Amino acid sequence: MEQQRIKTQEHEDIFREGGTCPICEEGILSLIHKDIDFTYKGHTLHIQRQVFTCSSCEESFFQAKDEREIEKLLTDRRRRVDGLLTSDEIRGIRTKFGMTQVNFARYLRVSQKTFARYESGQVTQSYAMDNLLRVLQHYPEAMHLFTQQGTAEAQPAEHVKQEEDMLLRA
């Protein structure tokens, strides 16, 4: 969280109305309303945002507050085109079980950070993970298969424990 706040502050320090363009270092940035198209495999997503635009090289930059939302929109669009669950659908499956991201990730034996990134739209899940989530979505009774020897609480896979330990030491 602290790292994200620092990145946002750095972004706001660089990109501000009246600031110098970080690309050409000559033009002045101004905030303008812009229509932007993103195309993936022949499917276009049209968004409208206020962006900083350079008066000289005409390069455009998103505002920090819009970056995560746009990233999620684009990831979910690619997921739809590829036939995968969207971040909101993944979140819905998890909440259907009344579980936190940490607990659900343990049941699925993936790292909590990876699962959180599926829900935030930062990372696209594999087709195998997507299929697993769809099985749980349509057959919630299959969740018992993820517990170790039928106990009420699943144990994370060894690689997940090692990753969590490394993150705690960092």
Contacts in CASP RR format, 6 or more apart in sequence:
PFRMAT RR
TARGET T0000
AUTHOR 0000-0000-0000
METHOD contacts of the structure
MODEL  1
MEQQRIKTQEHEDIFREGGTCPICEEGILSLIHKDIDFTYKGHTLHIQRQ
VFTCSSCEESFFQAKDEREIEKLLTDRRRRVDGLLTSDEIRGIRTKFGMT
QVNFARYLRVSQKTFARYESGQVTQSYAMDNLLRVLQHYPEAMHLFTQQG
TAEAQPAEHVKQEEDMLLRA
7 64 0 8 1.000
8 64 0 8 1.000
11 64 0 8 1.000
11 67 0 8 1.000
12 64 0 8 1.000
14 22 0 8 1.000
15 22 0 8 1.000
15 29 0 8 1.000
15 52 0 8 1.000
15 61 0 8 1.000
15 63 0 8 1.000
15 64 0 8 1.000
16 29 0 8 1.000
16 52 0 8 1.000
17 29 0 8 1.000
17 30 0 8 1.000
17 31 0 8 1.000
17 52 0 8 1.000
18 28 0 8 1.000
18 29 0 8 1.000
18 30 0 8 1.000
19 28 0 8 1.000
19 29 0 8 1.000
20 26 0 8 1.000
20 27 0 8 1.000
20 28 0 8 1.000
20 29 0 8 1.000
21 27 0 8 1.000
21 28 0 8 1.000
21 29 0 8 1.000
21 54 0 8 1.000
21 55 0 8 1.000
21 56 0 8 1.000
21 57 0 8 1.000
21 59 0 8 1.000
23 54 0 8 1.000
23 57 0 8 1.000
23 59 0 8 1.000
24 54 0 8 1.000
24 56 0 8 1.000
24 57 0 8 1.000
24 59 0 8 1.000
26 56 0 8 1.000
26 57 0 8 1.000
27 54 0 8 1.000
27 55 0 8 1.000
27 56 0 8 1.000
27 57 0 8 1.000
28 54 0 8 1.000
28 55 0 8 1.000
28 56 0 8 1.000
29 52 0 8 1.000
29 53 0 8 1.000
29 54 0 8 1.000
29 55 0 8 1.000
29 61 0 8 1.000
30 52 0 8 1.000
30 53 0 8 1.000
30 55 0 8 1.000
31 50 0 8 1.000
31 51 0 8 1.000
31 52 0 8 1.000
31 53 0 8 1.000
31 63 0 8 1.000
32 50 0 8 1.000
32 51 0 8 1.000
32 53 0 8 1.000
33 48 0 8 1.000
33 49 0 8 1.000
33 50 0 8 1.000
34 48 0 8 1.000
34 49 0 8 1.000
34 50 0 8 1.000
34 51 0 8 1.000
34 53 0 8 1.000
34 60 0 8 1.000
35 46 0 8 1.000
35 47 0 8 1.000
35 48 0 8 1.000
36 46 0 8 1.000
36 47 0 8 1.000
36 48 0 8 1.000
36 49 0 8 1.000
36 51 0 8 1.000
36 60 0 8 1.000
37 44 0 8 1.000
37 45 0 8 1.000
37 46 0 8 1.000
38 44 0 8 1.000
38 45 0 8 1.000
38 47 0 8 1.000
38 74 0 8 1.000
38 77 0 8 1.000
39 45 0 8 1.000
40 74 0 8 1.000
40 77 0 8 1.000
40 78 0 8 1.000
40 81 0 8 1.000
41 81 0 8 1.000
41 82 0 8 1.000
43 77 0 8 1.000
43 81 0 8 1.000
45 73 0 8 1.000
45 74 0 8 1.000
45 77 0 8 1.000
47 70 0 8 1.000
47 73 0 8 1.000
49 62 0 8 1.000
49 63 0 8 1.000
49 66 0 8 1.000
49 70 0 8 1.000
50 63 0 8 1.000
50 66 0 8 1.000
51 60 0 8 1.000
51 61 0 8 1.000
51 62 0 8 1.000
51 63 0 8 1.000
52 60 0 8 1.000
52 61 0 8 1.000
52 62 0 8 1.000
52 63 0 8 1.000
53 59 0 8 1.000
53 60 0 8 1.000
53 61 0 8 1.000
54 60 0 8 1.000
62 70 0 8 1.000
68 120 0 8 1.000
71 121 0 8 1.000
71 122 0 8 1.000
72 87 0 8 1.000
72 120 0 8 1.000
72 121 0 8 1.000
72 122 0 8 1.000
75 87 0 8 1.000
75 121 0 8 1.000
75 122 0 8 1.000
75 123 0 8 1.000
75 124 0 8 1.000
76 86 0 8 1.000
76 87 0 8 1.000
76 88 0 8 1.000
76 121 0 8 1.000
78 124 0 8 1.000
79 85 0 8 1.000
79 86 0 8 1.000
79 87 0 8 1.000
79 124 0 8 1.000
80 86 0 8 1.000
82 124 0 8 1.000
83 130 0 8 1.000
84 124 0 8 1.000
84 125 0 8 1.000
84 127 0 8 1.000
84 130 0 8 1.000
85 93 0 8 1.000
85 125 0 8 1.000
85 130 0 8 1.000
85 133 0 8 1.000
85 134 0 8 1.000
87 118 0 8 1.000
87 119 0 8 1.000
87 120 0 8 1.000
87 121 0 8 1.000
89 137 0 8 1.000
90 118 0 8 1.000
90 119 0 8 1.000
90 125 0 8 1.000
90 133 0 8 1.000
91 119 0 8 1.000
93 133 0 8 1.000
93 136 0 8 1.000
93 137 0 8 1.000
94 101 0 8 1.000
94 104 0 8 1.000
94 119 0 8 1.000
96 137 0 8 1.000
96 140 0 8 1.000
97 104 0 8 1.000
97 136 0 8 1.000
97 140 0 8 1.000
97 143 0 8 1.000
99 107 0 8 1.000
101 112 0 8 1.000
101 115 0 8 1.000
101 116 0 8 1.000
101 119 0 8 1.000
102 112 0 8 1.000
104 115 0 8 1.000
105 111 0 8 1.000
105 112 0 8 1.000
105 114 0 8 1.000
105 115 0 8 1.000
105 116 0 8 1.000
105 156 0 8 1.000
105 160 0 8 1.000
106 112 0 8 1.000
106 154 0 8 1.000
106 155 0 8 1.000
106 156 0 8 1.000
106 160 0 8 1.000
107 143 0 8 1.000
107 146 0 8 1.000
107 147 0 8 1.000
107 154 0 8 1.000
108 115 0 8 1.000
108 129 0 8 1.000
108 132 0 8 1.000
108 146 0 8 1.000
109 146 0 8 1.000
109 154 0 8 1.000
109 156 0 8 1.000
109 157 0 8 1.000
109 160 0 8 1.000
110 129 0 8 1.000
110 160 0 8 1.000
111 160 0 8 1.000
111 163 0 8 1.000
111 164 0 8 1.000
112 160 0 8 1.000
112 164 0 8 1.000
113 163 0 8 1.000
113 167 0 8 1.000
114 123 0 8 1.000
117 123 0 8 1.000
118 124 0 8 1.000
118 125 0 8 1.000
118 129 0 8 1.000
125 133 0 8 1.000
135 142 0 8 1.000
136 142 0 8 1.000
136 143 0 8 1.000
144 150 0 8 1.000
146 154 0 8 1.000
147 153 0 8 1.000
147 154 0 8 1.000
148 154 0 8 1.000
148 155 0 8 1.000
156 164 0 8 1.000
END
